[in-house]
Amino acid sequence: MLAGQLLFGVQRELFGKLGELGFDDLQPRHGAVLAYLDVDGVRATELARRSGQHKQVIGTMVDELEALGYVERRPDPVDRRAKLIRPTERGRAELAAADKILAAMQERHARRLGREKYAAFKAAFQDIVEHQRKR
């Protein structure tokens, strides 16, 4: 499917460039957590919901990212029994780098297709993603 080909191509470029910037300990699977983090923190159950992954899978990835120094678990101030997953300083640096890389990729595609055509593509693709999520 085209969406899968796009995903794998974006992951290859993103994680390749992140590796060049010193984030070479990350794997594409970590994107299921990193792509959905909030600077203020988010619960693992919410990461699972946002990413569409099982909570156990998210828990394993959070464990890996915590060991690598990208995230930390902190008590949720709203419910002290719950934990928030928050990016560390290294995690925030990775998120900023990833944002720049992804923005450059989007800019490249917008220039190639033309801004209007690219905006229409993104809108249509977003509609398909939302429709599929509901299934």
N, C-alpha and C positions, 0 to 999 in steps of 0.2 A: 504494500500500500504506500502511496506517496507520502502520507503523513509520517510513517515510520522512517522512510528514506530521509525525509527532511530532519526528523529528530536526530537520527544517527549522524548525519552530516554536521548539524549544529553542534552536537556533543563533541564530535571529533575536533572541530575547530576550536570550540570554547575550551575544552580541557587541555588541548595541545598548547594553546596560548597561555592558559593559566599555569601550566607546567613551566613554560619559559619564564614566567614571572615569579617562580619559586614556590608555587602551589602544586608541586609535582606529586604530592602524596594523596591527592584526591582522585577518585574514580567517578565515571559518569553516574553510577548508581547513587552517589552522594547528593546528586542534584534533586532527588526526591525530598530531601530535607532542606538543602541550601536554597533552593528556588522558592521556598515557602516560608522562610524564617522572617520574623519581625524583629527589629532591633530591640524592642521592649520585651520580647519573649512570646512564645506561643506554646500551648500544651501539645504533647505528642498526639493526642487524639485529634486535635485540629490539624496537625501536620498530615496525619493519615487521611483525614477527610479531604483536605486540599489537594493532596498528591494522588489520591486514589489507591494508595498502598495500604496493606494491612498494618495494624498497629504494631504487631510483632516485628515486621520488616522495618518500620520506622524506628522502633526501639533499638534494633541491632545497628542501624545506620547512625543513630544518635550516639550510641556507645562508641562506635568507631570514630566519629567526628569529635567526640569529647576526648578520646585518647590521643587524637592528632592535634588537639588544641584549638579547634574551630568553634566549638560550642561548649556551653556550661549549663548545668541544671541548677535552677534557683527556685526557692519556694514561691508560689503564686501568692501575692499579697491579698488577693481576693479570697483565696481558699488555701490556707497553709498546708493542707494535706496534699495538694496538687503541686506539680513541678512545672515551671516554665523552661523551655529550651531557648537560650539566648546566645547570640553570637559573641564570641570573645573579641578582643582587639584583632587577633589574627583572622577571625571569622569575618569581622566587619571589613577588613582590608580585602579579603577574598571577594566578598559581596560587591564592594566598590569596583574591583578589577573586573569582575564578571559583568557588571552593569555596563562598563565602558566597552568591553569586547562585544557584548550583544548589541549595544547601540551602534557600534561601527559596522557590524554585520548588517543591521537593518538599514543603515545609511547606504551601504554599498548596494543592497538590493533595490532600495528606492531610487537610487541614481540609475541603476541598470534598467529597471522597468519603467521608470517615470513615477513621480510622486503620486499622481492621481491613481494610476493603475495599481501601485503598491498599496495605497490606502484602501482601495476597493478589495484587493486580495486579502488584506488583513481583516477587514470587516467580514468578508465571506467566510474566511477560515475561523474567525472567532465564533460566528454563528454556528458553524458545523461543530466546533468543540462543545459549545453550550448545549446544542441539541443532543449530541452523543452522551454527554454527562447525565442527561435526564433518563437515559435508557438503563 
